[in-house]
Amino acid sequence: MSDTPGWASPGPDPSSEERQTGAPGAAEPMPTGKPAPAAQPSEAPQSPDAKISDAKGPEAPEAKASEAKWAEGQPPPGQWSAPTGAPAPGQAPPPPPPGAGWGGQPPAGWGGPPAWGNGWGGPPPAAKPGVIPLRPLSIGEILDGAISTMRAYWRTVLGISLTVAVLTELCALLLQGVLLKDTTSTLSDPDVTPAEALRSLGSITAGALLVGVVSVVGTIVATALLTTVTSRAVLGKPISIGEAWRESRGQLLKLLGLLMLLALITGGILVAGALPGLVVGLVAGFDAPAVILLVLGILAAVVVMIWLTVRFSLASPALMLERQGVWKSLSRSAKLVQGSWWRVLGVQFLAGLIANMVSWIAVIPFTVIAFAVNGEKMTALMGTGAQPAGWSFLLITGIGSVIGATLTMPVKAGVTVLLYIDQRIRREALDLELARAAGVQGYTPGATPGPVPGS
């Protein structure tokens, strides 16, 4: 097996085959088919040096020495003659002359089924039992695999994402239509008391926390189920929502702990970056140096947060598919991302950009329809006006949000899982285990092409 999983070893050296079969280019001399003419008795044989001397006259001793040395290294004249007679026993016949034009037949020994690294053909196709080929993937193949999973298992995938999107949007709708409506009218009243303002703020905070909890729980469930579905799609095996739930429910609490730990880490880094500027500002006043220190600390914290987010971005599929704990999944993600940080960042950024564009395309038409039906102003949407948005406006925009989340959630989860599988194929030859699990007959690592251009 080669050092890099998924790479094919090159074929045999054509020059070594020619030397073994006695093809043209071997060191054995070829017969000319005609005997060499005998020397005339009246003429004495002359050496090549004598002929050159007669033709060009006397030369320097250094030139004669170099010519003599060059003559000693030359092969006998018989090896340079073209073959005109029948080949010797055990010697391969010379190749026929090429045909006219570009359609001529290739020389003998080049026809037939091509082998990898020898002949006219390219590399053999990789085994593809599911949505991706079992070899290192390019960025386009990762995105295509996520979309192919949604197309091939649309009942399971869209059922999961639609359920989670509807529950999350329903909570957000109730928050905006009930709690925010009353609190907005209360806070906009100039005669409101401090106690009423605090109660309104408390209601808003409680509603926001409720929506956040529902969103987190929905994201955890959707991530776990979609990870299981994508792993089955790689093997080409069908799976239902019930089967995905039974396989992934044992890891839900660990996945919750992982997401909470990542949130605490990123929040702690942001606080640590902003803390020096805040302390200096509170002690000496928020003058220009304190503000600059605060801004620089936040920027440094953001850079560290991005680096850690990419480094731990493969922790959730490692936790789900390897049945690892929280800390072990973080270390596994760091190991897989090591040396490929920029590539992982590029794939995740591109997937997020595509998902956001799809979500905007789904939401914008419904927002325009909501304005046309309800007659709301832009201030109502942005939450800056005194009058809250009506129920018709919230329902129509909510439908657009549900459609956008239903379409984008499987793409994000699928890209993360396929990126995790791709990194394991590159580093740990996971394609062998996947081929055995998929029941691919006669699979060997050399059957897959090597590095993918543009990956």
N, C-alpha and C positions, 0 to 999 in steps of 0.2 A: 504494500500500500504506500502511496506517496505521502509526503509530509503534510501537504495541504489537502484536506478532504474535498472530494468532488472534482479533483483535477485528474485529467487523463494522462497517462504516461505516453510519450511519443513512441511511434512504431519503430521497426528495425531500420538501421542505416542502409539506404539503397546501395552505397558503395561496398559495404561488407557483403551484401547478397551477390553483387556482381563478382566479387573476388571468389566467393564460394562456388558459384556456378560456372565460372570461366567465361563470363560475358566480356565484351570489349572493354578494354581498360585494364585487364589483368597483366601481370608481369610476364606471362608465358608468350613467346613469340609466335606469330601466325605464319603459316606457309604462304608463299607467294604464288605457288602453282607453276613457276617457271624456274629452271635451274639457272644459276648465275653463270654468265659467259666466262669461258676460260681465258686466261691472259695470253696475249700474243707472245710468241717466243722472241720476237725482235724487240719487244718493249719490256723494260725492267719495271717491276712494280715500284710505285712511289708512295711514300707516306703522305698523309694530308699536309704535314708541315712543309714537305718539299714542294707540293703543288702551290701552296699559298706563297711560299718564298719565290717560286718562279713567276707567279702572276704579279706580285706586288714589289719584288725586289728585296734587298736586304732590309732587315728591321732591327730594332733595338733588342738586346738580350731580354729585357723585362717583358716585352710583348711576346717573344717566343716562349718564354717560360709560362706565361698565362695561357697561351694557346695550347701548349702541351698539356697543362693541367686540365683545361676545359675538354680536350680530346680524350683524356683518360676517363673523365666522368660520363662521357656519352655512351649510350647503349650501342650494340652492334647494328650495322645498317639494316639487317634483316628485320629488326623489330619495328622499324618505321615504315615498312612497305605496306601497301594496302592489300587486304585479303582478296584474292582473285580466284582461288581454287576451292576445292571442297574442304570443310572444316576437319580438323584432326579428331580422332576418336575421343569422346568425353568432353568435347568443346561445344559450347552453345553456338547455334548459328547466328550470324549477324542480323541485326534488326532490318526489316524491309524499309525501303525509302518511303517517306511520308507521302500521302495522297495529295492531289491537287487541291488547293484552297484550304479553308479552315475546317472542312468536314472530313479530313483524312483520319484514318484509324490511328490510335496511339501505338507506339512500339510494343513489341511482344513483352508480356510480363506486366503491362500496365492496365490491362483490361480486367473484367470481372468485378466482383463486389469489392469496393475500396475499403481499405482499413484505415483506422485513425493514424495519421502521421505518415501514410504511405499510399500513393496513388492519387487519383484525381478527386476523390470525394472528400467532403468536409467531415467534421466530427459527428458521430452518431447522436441522435436525439436522446436527451435524458429521459428517464422514466418519469411519467406524470400520472400517478394514480388518482390525483385529486385536482385541486385548483392551481397548484404550482408544480413546476418540475423539481425533481429532487437533486438540486445542485445549488451553488451560490446564485443568488437572485440579483437582478438589477433593480433599480428604483421603480421603473415602469412595471416590472413583473410583480413587485410587492403591491403596488396600487391596483394592478389588474387582478391580483389574487383576492384582495379584499372585496372588490366589486363583484368578481365572479362568485365568491361565497354568498353574497347577498342575492345574486340572481339564481344560483343553484338551490339554495336553501331559503327561499324567500318567505315561505310560510313560517318557519321557525324564527328566522332573523327578524323579519318585520313584526312578527307577533310579540317578540320580546321588547324590541325598541318602541313599538307603538304603545304597549302597556305602560312602560316606564314613562314615556313622554306624556301620555294622557294624565297619569297620576300627578306628575310634577306640575304640569300646566294647570290642572284643576286646583291644586293648592295655591298656586300663584294667582289664579283667577279669583278665588275666594278672598285672598289677602287684599287684592286691589279693589275688588267690588264691594267688600263689606267693611273690613277694618280701615283701609286707607280712605274710603269715602267718608266715614264718620270722623276720623281723626283729622282729615284735611279741612272739613268744615269747622271743626272745633278750633284747630290751631289758627285758622284764618279769621276767627272772631276777635275783634279788638278788645272785647270785654272779658276774654277768657281769664280765669284765675290760674295761679301757678299750679295748684293741685290738679286742675283739669288738664293743663298742658302736660304735666308729668304722667297722668293716666293715659293720655293719648300717645305720648312717646313710648310708654311701656307697652301699649297694645301694638304699636308698630314694630317694636323690637321683638315681641313675642311672635307676631305673625311672620316676621322675617326669619326668625330662628326655626319656626315650624316649616316654612318653605325650604330653608337650607337643609334641615334634617331629612325631609322627604326627598330632596334632590340628591343628597349624599347616599341615602339608602338605595334609591333607584339606580344611581350610577354604579354602586357596588354590585347590585344584583345583575344589572345589564352587563357590566364588565365580566363578571364570573360566567354568566351563561354564554355570552358571545365568544369568550375565550375558548370554552369547551366546544362550541359549535365550529369555530374556525379550525381547531385542532383536528376535529373529525373531517372537516372539508379537505384538509391537506391529504388525508388518507383516502378520500373518495367514499367515505361511509356516511350514510344518512343518520340523522339524529332528530328526535322530537324535543319539544320544550320540556316535557316530563323527564326524559332521559338526561337532558342537560341539567335540569334542576337536581336530579338525584346524584349526578356526578360532581356537582360543584357546591352543593349546600354545605358540605363539611368544611370548606375553606372560607366561608363568608365572614366569620368572625375574625379570622386572621387577615383577610383582605381589608376589613374595617380598621383593624389595628394598624395595618400598613399605611392606609390613607391618612389616618389621624397622625401617625408618626411623621409622615412626610409634611403634613400641614404644620405640625409643631416645629419641625426643623426649619422650614422656609420662613415661618413667622418669627422664630427666634433669631434667624440671621438678619431679617429686616430690622428688628428692634435693636440688635447689636450694632448694626450699621448707623442707625439714626440716633442712638443714645449719646455718643460724644457731642454731637451738635446740639442736642436738646439740653444736655447738662450745661454746656458753655453758654447757651442762650438764656437759660434760667438764672445762671449765676451772674453773668456780665451783661445781659441784655442781648436781644436778637439784632445785633449790628451786622455789618457786612461780613466780618470774619466768621461769626457764628453761623450765618446763613450759608456761607460757602462750605464750611465744615459739615453742616447738615446735608447739603446737596451731595457733596462728595461721598459722604458715608452711605447715603441711600443708593447712589449709583454703584458703589463697590458692593453693597449688599445685593443689589439686583444682579450683578455679574455672577456673584457666587451662587445665587439662587438658580440662575439659568444653568450654570455648570452642574450643580447637584441634581437639578431636575432631569437633565439629559442623562447623567450618570446612573440615576435610579429609575429611568423610564421603563426598563424591562423587568422591574421587580414584580409587577402584578402577574404577568404570564409565567414567570419563574415560580411564583408562589402557587399558582393554580395548577400548572401542568407538572411540576416536579414535587408537589405536595410538601413544599418547604415551609419553614417558619418565617417570621417577619424579618429577623436579622439575617438569616441565611439567604433569603430572597434578595435583600439589599446587596449583600456581598456578591451574589451570583450576577446581579445586574451590573455591578461595577466591574466584574471580571469580563463579562461579555462586551461591554462598551469600551473597555480599555483598548486604545489604539484605533478605535473607530468612532471617536466622539463626534467629529465633524460630520461624518456620514450619517450617523444616527440623528443628529440635529437636523440635517438637511431633509431626511426622509420625514421626520415628524413635523417639521415646519411646512413642508409641501403638502402633507396630508391635512394638517390643520387649515392651511390656506384654502385648499379645495373644499373642505367641509364647510368652512365659513361662507365661501362663495355660494355653495349650494343652499345653505340656510338662508342667506340674504335673498337669493332668487325666489325661494319659497315664501318668505315673509313679506317682501315688498309688495307684491300684487294684493295680498290680503289687507295690508295696511292701507293701500290706496282705496280699496273697496270699502274699508271701514270708515275712512274719512268721507267717502261719497255717500254712504248710507246714513251715518250718524251725524255728519256735519260737524265733527269735532275739529278744533283748531290744533295746531302743532303744539301749543303750550300744554294742552291736556295730555298729549303723548309724552312730552318731556317732563311732566310733573311740576311745571313752574306756574301753572295757572291756579286760580282759586277754585274753579269748578272741576271736579274729578271726571274721569272718562265714564261714559255710560256703559250699560251691560252689552248693548249691541256692538259697541266698539271693542270691548274686551273679548267677546266671544269670537268675533271675526279674526282679530289679530291672534287670538289663542289658537285658532285652527291652523293658521300659517305657521306658528311656532311649533305645533305638534308635528306637522308635516316635515318641517325642516329638521327637527330632532330625530324623527323616525328614519330619515334618509342618511343623516350624517353620523349618528351614533354607531352603526355597524361598521362604517368605513374607518373611523378612528380606532375602534377596538380591533378590527381586522388587521390594520396596518401595524399596530403594536405587536400583535401575536406573530405575524409573518416576519416582522423584523427580528423578533426574538429567535424564531426558527432559523432564519437566514444566518444570524450570528453563530448559532450552535452548529449549523452545517459547516461554516467556514472554519470554526475552531475545534469542534469535537466530532466531526463526521457523523452528525445526527442523521444524515441521509440513509445510512446503513440500517439504523433502527427503524426509521420511517418505512423503508422498503420492506423490511421483514414484517412490520405491523400491517402494511397494506397488502401483503401477500404477493409481492412482485417476484416472479420466478427468475432464477439465474441472475440476480442483480449483483453487480460488483462495482466498487468505486471507480474503476477505470472506464466504465461505460458512460460516465457523465462527462460533459465538457468541462474545461478548466475555468479560469477566471472569466467573468462576464465583462465585456467592454462597456465602459460607461457606468459601472456600478460603484 
